Each structure stands twice: as structure tokens, then as C-alpha cells.
Amino acid sequence: MIQRDLKTFRRKSLEELSREEVVKACEQNYIDYWRCVGSSPNAEFSEDRGITQCITGLSQDILNVVLRCALDAETIDSRIDEAIRYYRSLRIPMVWHAGMLSEPKDIGRYLEARGFAHDYDGTAMAFNLDSMGPGLGFPEALSVRAVAGGKDSKSWVECLTSSWDSPKEAAPWMLRNACFNVSVELETQRPLPRRMYLGLLEGRPVSTSMLVWSNDVAGLQAIGTIRSARGKGAATAVIESALSDARAMGFRFVVLLSTIEAVELYRKYGFKEFGKLPEHSMHFEEPQP
């Protein structure tokens, strides 16, 4: 059903789509991103009995996610409780997204009743590639290149994990995952629908972005800039490179899910806001019986 709903998106501009359609496209791209992550054996991507999720096992909630659910009145309580028990047994934090692709629409109420905190809302945004001009431009000291091998992948991962304040085990984990390491992807001989961009300031790696696409939707993921390089145009540079490639591939718009802190950056570039993706989190410090 979801794929039918999104079937003609590639040929449409933002002006032809409803706000709800854009938000759904944004959610679908986020799922596509995690599907790429879950293509490697060190991540667990599953679509089982009404729950779509990806688990990395890392001790950061944004890296263990329930992405979508389709639960009815008979199964919703037991399936939520089962998910809680599983994450608790792994002793890892989790985020449960309660967006437009999930059923029931009031899933957040069930989550909060079980102790989930509704502590964040991602912002669904999109950029119309038909209106893309020459770009904002960036200083000569900045350059961007598409990641093409293991050395660039390592620099890319180190930038991303630093900008996300990820635990120390995240970088080596990512370098074993094909979504984040081009060399591992090449070894699998299974090309992934994503492209990574590394921003450099005076030759030093400082920023990252990733373009992820399906047949119908293209989106930006894994955007980050190390603290010492923020405010210098590094994020704009890697975003602009990804948008240019998306337009060359035939897409007419690009979506992203923004953090609260980054909304203004994307607005400045020309992204528009279309809705929210509620996030509910739960942390498990110690295993429980």
C-alpha cells in the first residue's frame, strides 16, 4: 500500500503534493535509510508482525529504532510489551517513531501509558529541486567529495560520530557496516541505494551527508559537522552536493527529517516544513526480571 501511494512521487513537484504525502515520503525515506543499515549482519532490520525496526545494539537511543507499526486492538498491547522486553534484555535504549505511516494513529498514547517519554519531534522538511539555483556558495577553503573508498569512509564515520556525540564503540561498528563503509559495500557485491559526501575545510574532514533513494523518493540522512567547524558553511556544502546529484538522477524534490536545532539551517537553504514525526524513547540502565 505504501509503495503504491508513493509510486508517482519521482515525477511530481512539491506543489503537486499534499502536506501529508510529503510527510509520508519523509518517513519512507527514513525507513529506506535504516533498511540500508540493516543490510549488514551487524545490524538487525526486521518487518515482523506489524513492527518495522532496526537495532544496532549500540548504547545510543537514536541508533535503535522502531520505525513504523501496524497494530490492531488485539495485538497492540502484547506487541509493545514484547518490544520493551526485547530491548530491555539487550540493555540498550530505544526510540519509537509514531508517524503517519503507523497504525493506530494514536500509538503515542499506548507508548506513554507504558512509560515511554514523548521527548522529541523530528521536523519533516523538503526541498523543491525544480527551484534549485546556483546554490548559496561556500568559501574556497571548503571542498566536497563523494566517498569512494575505505579511507574516506573512515574520515566520514569519524566526523559523523563526533558530531552526534556517539559512544566510542559506534565508529568501529559503523566501519563494519556496508551502509557507512564503501569498502565493505564493495566486498558484498551488493550496491546500496545511497551516496556519501565528505566535506573538507582546508583539507581537513569536517562534515558529512548521505543521499538515500528508492524508485520514488530521495532524501538526506546522516548530516553532521564537527563542533570546531560549525557555522563555516561545511554543512551547506555537503547538502548542496547531495541535492545536485539528486536532481541529476531525475528527482524533483528531496526530503529530510530535521532535529530541532538544525531547522533554521535547512530553512535558510530553502527547505520547507511539512509536519512532525513524534519520537518516544525508553532507556534501560539495568536488566530487569
N, C-alpha and C positions, 0 to 999 in steps of 0.2 A: 504493500500500500504506500509506504513512504517513498519508495523509488518511483512509483507511478506519479505521485504528487510532484516530484522534483524533475520529472523527465525532460521538460522543455526549458528548464531554467537557463541552460547554456545560451540559448538564443534570445533571452529576454533581458531588457534593461531593468534597473531598479524601479523606474517609473511604471512599469507594467505589472509589478508585483505588489501584493498586499503586505502590510507590516507583518502579519502572521506568517506568510510564506517566507519572508526573509529571515525571520527568527528561526523557523524550522530548518531552513538551509544552513544557517549558522550552527545549529545543533548537529545537523547531519555531518557537516564538515568536521566538527569536533570528534564525532564518533569515528569518522574515517581516519583521522589522525591516530586515535588510540588503536584502531584496527592495524595500522602500520606498526605501532609499537608492539602490539601483541603478535605480530608475525614471527618474532624471535622466541626461542624456547625459554628465555629468562623472564618472560612476562606471560601472564595468563589472561587472554582475552576470551570471553565466552558470551554466548547469547543462549541462555538456558532457562527454560520455564519462566519466561516473562521478564528476565533481568539481563540487560546488556552491561557488561562491566569489564574493566581491565585492572589487573593487580600487578604491581611491580615488586611488592614486598619491601620497598624502601620506607624509611621512617619519616615520610613527609606526606601529609594528607592529600595534597593535590596530585600525587603520583599513584593513588589507589582510588579508583573512581567507579561508582555506579553511574552510567551514562544515560540510561533510559529504562523504563519499565512498562510492562503491560500486565497489570494485575487486576483480578476481579475480586468481588466481595468475599468469595470463598477462600481465596489463596493469599490475599494481601497481608494479613496478619502473620501467617506462618512463614511466608517468604521473607518478609522484613526481619523477623526474628532469626530465621536461618542465616541470613546475610550477616546480621550482627554477631552471631555465634562464630561464624567463619572468620571474620576479620579479628574478632577478639582472640581466637585461637592462634592467629598469626602474630598477634601483638603489634598490629600496625594501624595507624589512623586511616580514616576514610572520608571521602566526600561523596554525597549522593545528590546528583543533579535532578531537579524537579522541573523540567521544561515542558514545552508544548508537545513534544513527541511522546511524553509519558502519559500513562493512564493508571489510576484515575487522575483527573485534573487537580484534585485536592490532595495529592500524595504527600505534600508537605505536612498536612495535618496529622497523618498517620506517623510520619517520621518524628515529628516533635513530641508526639504522645509517648514515644519510646526513648526519649532523651536526646535526640539529635538537636543540635543547635542550628537555627537558621541564622547564620552569622555572615552571610555574604551573598551578593547578587552580581553575577557577571553581566556585562552590558553587551548585547548583540548589536554589532555595527556592520556597515557595508560601505563599499566604495564603488561608484559607477565608473567603470573603465572607459566608457564612451566619452566621458568628460575629462579624461586624463590629459593634461597638458605636458609641458616640458619638465614638470616637477618643481619642487621647492629649491632644488640645488643644494649643494653642500660644499664645505671648504675643500681646497685642493689637498689638504693633509689627509682627507678621508678617501678610502677606496673600498670597493666591494668585489668579492669574487665568489662564484659558485663553488661549493665544497666538492672536491673531485677525488680525494684520497684520504688515507689514514691520518696523515699529518694535519691536514686542515680539519678533519673530523675531531681530532684531539683538541685543537685550539677552539673549535666551535663548542664542544662539550664543556670545556673548562670555563669559557665565557658564560654559557647558559647557567651552569650550576652555581657559579659565583653570583650572578645577577639574581638568581632565585633563592639565594641563601640555603641551598640544598645541603643535606648531610654529606659527610666526606665520602661515604660509600656510593653516592649517586654517580659521580663521574666514571669510575671504573665499570659500574653496572651499565651505564649508557654506551660505553665503548665496546661492550659485548653485544649490543643490540643493533640490528641492521638499520633500524629507523634513524639512529643517531650516528652511525659509522658507515661511511660509503664502502670501506674495505670489507667489512662484514657482509654488507649487501651483495657485493660482487662475488664473494665466496659462495653465497647461497644460490647464485644464478637466477634469482627471482627479483626483477626490478620492482621497486616500490614507487607508488604514485606520489612522490614528494621530491622537493629540491631544497637544499640547504644553502644559506647565504652567510658569509662571514665578513663582517665589517672591520676594517683596519684603520687606525688613527696613527699616522706617521709610521706605518708598517707594523704596528702592534695590534693584535687581535683584541677587539673591544665589544663587538655586538653580534647578535645572531638573529636570524629569522628562518622560517621554513614555509614553503608553499606546498600545500597538500590539496590534491584534487581527485575527484571522481569523474564520471562521464558528464556530470551536470553541474557540479559545484566546486569552486576553488576557494581556498581560504588560507589565511595566515595563522601560523601556530609558532610556539616556542620562540617568542620575541624576547630578547633580553639585552641589556647593556651593563657592563661592569660599572660600579659606582664612580670610579675616578673619571670615566668618560661621559657621564650623563650631562645632558644639556649642550652637547657639542655637535649634534647632528648625526650621531652614529646610528641611532635607531631609524631616523628618517632615511638614511642611505640604504639600509638593508630592506626596509619596507618598499622603497621605490624600486629596487632591483626586482623584488618578487612580483610587484604589480606589473612591471613591464613585461616580465615573462608570461604572466597570466594572460595579458592582453594578446601577446604573440601566439598563445595557444588557442585563442578563439573565445575566451571567456569575456563576458560583458560586465561582470561585477565580481568583487572579491569580498568575502565575509571574514569576520573575526569576532572572538569573544574577548572583551577588554576587561582588565582589572579596573577598579575604581580609580586608582592612581594614574592610569595611562589614558583615560578617556579624553582628556584635554589634548594630549599629543595627537591622537587619531583625528579628533575634530579639526585641529589645525591643518592636518594634511588633506582633509576633505571627506573623511568618513562621516556617515550619518548614523544616528542611534535609532534602533527599531524596537527594542524591547529588553527584557531582563531574563536571565537564567538563574533562578534561585538555587543556592547551594546550601546543603545541610551537612554538617560534619559531626564526627564522633571520634574520640580518641580512647585508646585502651592502653593504659600505663602498665598494668599487670594482668596476667592471665586470670580469668575468673572460672569458678567451677561450672 
